[in-house]
Amino acid sequence: MAARKPLYYSVFGVLLTWVLLSSQAVLALEGLRHDAPQRYEVVPGDTLWDISARYLHSPWQWPSLWRSNPQVRNPHLIYPGDVLLLGSCEGQPCVTLERGQSIVKLSPQMRTVPEREAITPIPMEVVRAFLREHRVVEPGEPLQELAYVVGGDNQRLISGAGDRLYVRGELPERASLGIYRPGEPYIAADGTRLGDELINIGEARYVSSEGDIARVEVLSAYQEVRNNDILLPLEDRELSASFEPRAPLNDVSGQIVAVPGGVRFIGRLQIVALDLGTQDGLQPGHVLRVDQQGELVTDPRTQELLRLPDTEAGLVMVFRPYDHMSFALVMQASRVLAVGDRVRSPTR
């Protein structure tokens, strides 16, 4: 007859099983990928989104793994060459940072440093290039009321860098000026005007004025400057690298209303315009899920038309919100996206 095992062995086995099952439940709850690496070395070109996607099914939920260390006064940044370790913090999975001989927990905040030193949340060069070329005039600021070119020196109809222009309208004397050409208006599905696109074609500086006519000098021009082009103080085009991917605090729902540049089909790292803005609670870093409308099919028995459920097609991240609309970067696309696709708060 086999010897009976002491009771404490059985109790230990039950407890071990419970611990293992609890750990698996916690991992599932946190959304860890089944193939999440135990150890990962950061390389040049990585972004916060890329690294979060290696560990999580939902990269915007990274604060659940990258926990703040109250003993560290300043947040620690992530640099190429750093090693990330998947471990346990107070019984829950977390990622820690190995730098030299010390290990510290990561903070979900990043302070601003020179870009070459630390990884960024998203591919910032894509966003900065876009912001250099595009801006939006809010609906409450009609284009017809903005300062505009009325002529050039020696009756020139087309001007370039080094030329002087005459501009009618109010201009600040000391501000850096952008020269813009109106693009397409952004219109919501119900016909509401969300804003007007302006395309940057150059920069200028104020020289002098007489009455409501100002003289400016063109400093740079990406296209020929023409009569009726608009002049405005340049927007602050510096985009903070301190924001992190996260879901909006409130439930939002809207649509992709346009693709700047007129692209018809949308893929990863392309920029889209949304009919949601700060008045809807959007802020830089907010992540939205993109859904595509289900197809219409005919019921084979009743012959009635049925709309199939919507399909999740991608994720976008807001980087420049205005009052009524926003620009967002496509971070993931499992299908080709299109104007009219719906966006909403992701499943938490």
C-alpha positions as CSV (number, residue, x, y, z in Angstrom):
1,M,0.0,0.0,0.0
2,A,1.4,3.4,-0.9
3,A,2.2,5.6,2.0
4,R,-0.2,8.5,2.6
5,K,1.3,11.9,2.1
6,P,1.2,14.3,5.1
7,L,-1.7,16.7,5.1
8,Y,0.6,19.8,4.7
9,Y,1.8,18.4,1.3
10,S,-1.8,18.5,0.1
11,V,-2.4,22.0,1.6
12,F,0.8,23.2,-0.1
13,G,-0.3,21.8,-3.4
14,V,-3.7,23.5,-3.2
15,L,-2.0,26.8,-2.2
16,L,0.5,26.5,-5.1
17,T,-2.2,25.8,-7.6
18,W,-4.2,28.8,-6.3
19,V,-1.2,31.1,-6.5
20,L,-0.4,30.0,-10.1
21,L,-4.0,30.4,-11.1
22,S,-4.2,33.8,-9.4
23,S,-1.0,34.9,-11.2
24,Q,-2.4,33.8,-14.5
25,A,-5.7,35.7,-13.7
26,V,-3.7,38.8,-12.9
27,L,-1.7,38.6,-16.1
28,A,-4.8,38.1,-18.1
29,L,-6.4,41.0,-16.3
30,E,-3.5,43.3,-17.1
31,G,-3.6,42.3,-20.8
32,L,-0.1,40.9,-21.0
33,R,0.7,39.3,-24.3
34,H,1.4,35.6,-24.1
35,D,4.7,36.1,-25.9
36,A,5.8,39.1,-23.8
37,P,9.6,39.0,-23.4
38,Q,11.1,38.6,-20.0
39,R,14.0,40.8,-21.0
40,Y,14.2,43.4,-23.7
41,E,17.0,45.8,-24.7
42,V,15.9,49.2,-26.0
43,V,17.3,50.1,-29.4
44,P,17.5,53.4,-31.4
45,G,14.2,54.1,-33.1
46,D,12.0,52.4,-30.5
47,T,9.0,54.4,-29.2
48,L,7.0,54.1,-26.0
49,W,4.2,52.7,-28.1
50,D,6.4,50.0,-29.7
51,I,7.8,48.8,-26.4
52,S,4.4,48.8,-24.8
53,A,3.0,46.8,-27.7
54,R,5.7,44.1,-27.0
55,Y,4.2,43.5,-23.5
56,L,0.5,44.5,-23.8
57,H,-2.3,43.7,-26.2
58,S,-3.5,47.3,-25.6
59,P,-0.4,49.6,-25.6
60,W,-2.2,52.6,-24.1
61,Q,-2.7,50.6,-20.8
62,W,1.1,50.7,-20.2
63,P,0.8,52.4,-16.8
64,S,-0.6,49.1,-15.4
65,L,2.9,47.6,-16.0
66,W,5.2,50.6,-15.8
67,R,4.7,51.6,-12.2
68,S,5.9,54.7,-10.4
69,N,8.6,54.4,-7.8
70,P,7.8,56.7,-4.9
71,Q,11.4,56.5,-3.7
72,V,12.7,58.1,-6.9
73,R,12.3,61.8,-6.9
74,N,12.4,62.4,-10.6
75,P,10.9,60.1,-13.2
76,H,13.4,57.9,-15.1
77,L,13.5,58.1,-18.8
78,I,14.2,55.2,-21.2
79,Y,17.3,55.3,-23.4
80,P,18.7,53.0,-26.1
81,G,20.8,50.4,-24.4
82,D,18.5,50.2,-21.3
83,V,17.2,46.7,-20.5
84,L,13.6,46.1,-19.5
85,L,12.8,43.2,-17.2
86,L,9.3,41.7,-16.8
87,G,8.9,40.8,-13.1
88,S,6.6,41.2,-10.1
89,C,5.8,44.3,-8.0
90,E,3.9,43.6,-4.8
91,G,2.4,40.5,-6.4
92,Q,1.4,42.0,-9.7
93,P,3.3,41.9,-13.0
94,C,5.4,45.0,-13.8
95,V,8.3,46.1,-16.0
96,T,11.5,47.3,-14.3
97,L,14.4,49.1,-15.8
98,E,18.0,47.9,-15.6
99,R,20.6,50.6,-16.1
100,G,24.1,49.8,-15.0
101,Q,24.1,47.8,-11.8
102,S,20.8,49.2,-10.4
103,I,17.2,48.4,-11.0
104,V,14.5,51.0,-10.6
105,K,10.8,50.9,-11.4
106,L,9.6,52.9,-14.4
107,S,7.4,55.9,-14.0
108,P,4.4,56.5,-16.3
109,Q,5.6,60.0,-16.9
110,M,8.4,61.3,-19.0
111,R,10.1,64.7,-18.6
112,T,11.3,66.7,-21.6
113,V,14.9,66.1,-22.6
114,P,16.7,66.4,-26.0
115,E,15.1,64.0,-28.4
116,R,18.3,62.1,-29.2
117,E,18.7,61.1,-25.5
118,A,15.4,59.4,-24.8
119,I,12.8,57.4,-26.7
120,T,9.6,59.2,-27.7
121,P,6.0,58.1,-27.2
122,I,5.3,57.9,-31.0
123,P,7.3,58.7,-34.2
124,M,7.6,62.4,-33.5
125,E,9.3,63.2,-36.8
126,V,6.1,62.2,-38.7
127,V,4.0,64.5,-36.5
128,R,6.4,67.5,-36.6
129,A,6.6,67.3,-40.4
130,F,2.8,67.4,-40.6
131,L,2.5,70.3,-38.1
132,R,5.0,72.4,-40.1
133,E,2.7,72.2,-43.1
134,H,-0.8,72.2,-41.7
135,R,-2.9,74.1,-39.2
136,V,-6.7,74.7,-38.7
137,V,-8.6,77.9,-38.4
138,E,-11.5,77.5,-35.9
139,P,-15.1,78.1,-37.2
140,G,-15.3,81.3,-35.1
141,E,-12.4,82.9,-37.0
142,P,-13.6,83.4,-40.6
143,L,-10.9,83.3,-43.3
144,Q,-12.2,86.6,-44.8
145,E,-11.2,88.5,-41.6
146,L,-7.5,87.3,-41.6
147,A,-4.6,89.4,-43.0
148,Y,-3.9,88.7,-46.7
149,V,-1.5,89.5,-49.5
150,V,-2.6,92.3,-51.8
151,G,0.5,92.7,-53.9
152,G,4.3,92.5,-54.3
153,D,7.1,94.9,-55.1
154,N,7.2,96.1,-58.7
155,Q,3.6,94.7,-59.2
156,R,4.8,91.1,-58.9
157,L,1.9,88.6,-58.9
158,I,4.2,85.8,-57.6
159,S,6.9,86.3,-54.9
160,G,9.6,84.2,-53.2
161,A,12.2,84.3,-50.5
162,G,13.8,87.8,-50.2
163,D,10.9,89.6,-51.8
164,R,8.7,92.1,-50.0
165,L,4.9,91.9,-49.9
166,Y,2.0,94.2,-49.1
167,V,-0.5,92.8,-46.7
168,R,-3.9,94.1,-45.7
169,G,-5.2,93.4,-42.2
170,E,-3.9,93.4,-38.7
171,L,-0.5,91.9,-38.1
172,P,1.6,91.8,-34.8
173,E,4.9,93.6,-35.3
174,R,7.2,91.2,-33.4
175,A,5.6,87.8,-34.1
176,S,7.1,85.3,-36.6
177,L,4.6,85.1,-39.4
178,G,3.5,82.1,-41.4
179,I,2.2,82.4,-45.0
180,Y,-0.7,80.1,-45.7
181,R,-3.0,79.1,-48.5
182,P,-6.5,77.9,-47.8
183,G,-7.1,74.2,-48.2
184,E,-10.2,72.1,-47.8
185,P,-12.8,72.8,-45.1
186,Y,-13.3,70.1,-42.5
187,I,-17.0,69.1,-42.4
188,A,-18.8,66.7,-40.0
189,A,-21.2,64.1,-41.3
190,D,-24.2,66.3,-40.3
191,G,-22.8,69.2,-42.3
192,T,-21.3,71.1,-39.4
193,R,-18.2,73.1,-40.2
194,L,-15.4,71.9,-37.9
195,G,-12.6,74.2,-39.2
196,D,-10.7,75.3,-42.3
197,E,-7.4,73.8,-43.3
198,L,-4.4,76.1,-44.0
199,I,-1.3,74.9,-45.9
200,N,1.9,76.6,-44.9
201,I,3.8,77.8,-47.9
202,G,6.4,80.0,-46.2
203,E,7.5,82.4,-43.4
204,A,7.8,86.2,-43.2
205,R,8.7,89.0,-40.9
206,Y,7.0,92.4,-40.3
207,V,8.8,95.4,-41.7
208,S,6.5,98.4,-41.5
209,S,2.9,99.6,-42.0
210,E,0.9,102.5,-43.1
211,G,-2.8,102.5,-42.2
212,D,-4.1,99.0,-42.7
213,I,-1.4,98.0,-45.2
214,A,1.7,96.3,-43.9
215,R,5.0,95.6,-45.6
216,V,6.6,92.2,-44.9
217,E,9.7,90.4,-46.1
218,V,9.5,86.8,-47.2
219,L,12.1,84.8,-45.3
220,S,11.4,81.4,-46.8
221,A,9.0,80.0,-49.3
222,Y,8.1,76.4,-50.2
223,Q,5.8,77.5,-53.0
224,E,5.3,80.8,-54.8
225,V,3.5,83.4,-52.7
226,R,0.5,84.8,-54.4
227,N,-2.2,87.5,-53.9
228,N,-4.8,86.5,-51.4
229,D,-2.5,84.2,-49.4
230,I,-3.1,84.5,-45.7
231,L,-0.6,85.7,-43.0
232,L,-0.9,84.6,-39.4
233,P,1.5,84.4,-36.4
234,L,3.1,81.0,-36.4
235,E,1.6,78.4,-34.1
236,D,3.8,76.9,-31.5
237,R,4.8,73.8,-33.4
238,E,6.8,72.2,-30.6
239,L,5.1,69.0,-29.6
240,S,5.8,67.9,-26.1
241,A,7.3,64.4,-25.8
242,S,6.0,64.1,-22.3
243,F,2.5,62.8,-23.1
244,E,1.8,59.1,-22.9
245,P,-0.7,56.8,-24.7
246,R,-3.9,56.5,-22.7
247,A,-7.6,56.1,-23.1
248,P,-9.9,59.2,-22.8
249,L,-11.4,59.6,-19.3
250,N,-14.9,59.8,-20.8
251,D,-16.6,57.7,-23.5
252,V,-16.4,59.5,-26.9
253,S,-17.7,58.5,-30.3
254,G,-17.1,60.2,-33.7
255,Q,-15.7,59.6,-37.2
256,I,-12.7,60.1,-39.4
257,V,-13.8,63.0,-41.5
258,A,-10.8,63.6,-43.8
259,V,-7.2,62.6,-44.6
260,P,-5.0,65.7,-45.1
261,G,-3.4,65.4,-48.5
262,G,-6.4,63.7,-50.1
263,V,-5.2,60.1,-49.6
264,R,-8.1,57.8,-50.1
265,F,-6.9,54.7,-48.3
266,I,-5.4,55.0,-44.8
267,G,-2.7,52.8,-43.2
268,R,-0.3,52.9,-40.3
269,L,1.5,56.2,-39.5
270,Q,-0.8,58.2,-41.7
271,I,-2.6,61.2,-40.3
272,V,-6.4,61.6,-40.1
273,A,-8.8,64.4,-39.1
274,L,-11.5,63.5,-36.5
275,D,-14.8,65.3,-35.7
276,L,-13.9,65.3,-32.0
277,G,-11.9,67.9,-30.1
278,T,-11.2,69.4,-26.8
279,Q,-14.9,70.2,-26.2
280,D,-15.4,66.4,-26.3
281,G,-12.6,65.9,-23.7
282,L,-9.8,64.9,-26.1
283,Q,-6.2,65.7,-25.2
284,P,-2.8,64.8,-26.8
285,G,-2.0,61.2,-26.2
286,H,-5.6,59.9,-26.1
287,V,-6.1,56.7,-28.0
288,L,-9.3,55.8,-29.9
289,R,-10.4,52.6,-31.5
290,V,-11.4,52.6,-35.2
291,D,-14.4,50.5,-36.1
292,Q,-15.6,49.8,-39.6
293,Q,-19.3,49.3,-40.3
294,G,-20.5,45.8,-40.8
295,E,-21.6,44.7,-44.2
296,L,-25.2,44.4,-45.4
297,V,-26.2,40.8,-46.0
298,T,-29.4,39.1,-47.0
299,D,-30.9,36.6,-44.6
300,P,-31.1,33.3,-46.6
301,R,-34.4,32.4,-45.0
302,T,-36.3,35.6,-44.6
303,Q,-34.6,37.6,-47.4
304,E,-34.4,40.6,-45.1
305,L,-31.3,42.9,-45.2
306,L,-29.2,42.5,-42.1
307,R,-26.3,44.7,-40.9
308,L,-23.4,42.7,-39.5
309,P,-21.7,43.9,-36.4
310,D,-18.9,46.5,-36.7
311,T,-15.4,45.2,-36.9
312,E,-12.4,46.7,-35.0
313,A,-9.9,47.9,-37.6
314,G,-7.2,49.9,-35.9
315,L,-6.1,52.5,-33.3
316,V,-5.4,56.2,-33.6
317,M,-3.6,58.5,-31.2
318,V,-4.6,62.2,-30.9
319,F,-1.6,64.6,-31.1
320,R,-3.2,68.0,-32.0
321,P,-6.7,68.7,-30.8
322,Y,-8.6,71.8,-31.6
323,D,-12.0,72.8,-30.2
324,H,-14.2,70.9,-32.6
325,M,-11.8,68.5,-34.4
326,S,-8.4,66.8,-33.9
327,F,-5.5,65.4,-35.9
328,A,-4.5,61.9,-35.0
329,L,-1.8,59.4,-36.0
330,V,-2.8,55.9,-37.1
331,M,-0.8,53.6,-34.7
332,Q,-2.3,50.2,-35.8
333,A,-4.4,49.2,-38.8
334,S,-5.5,45.6,-39.2
335,R,-7.6,46.7,-42.3
336,V,-7.3,49.6,-44.7
337,L,-9.1,52.5,-43.0
338,A,-11.2,55.1,-44.8
339,V,-13.0,58.4,-44.3
340,G,-16.3,57.7,-42.5
341,D,-14.9,54.9,-40.3
342,R,-16.1,55.3,-36.7
343,V,-13.8,56.1,-33.8
344,R,-14.6,55.6,-30.1
345,S,-13.1,55.1,-26.7
346,P,-11.2,51.7,-26.6
347,T,-12.3,48.9,-24.4
348,R,-10.6,49.3,-21.1
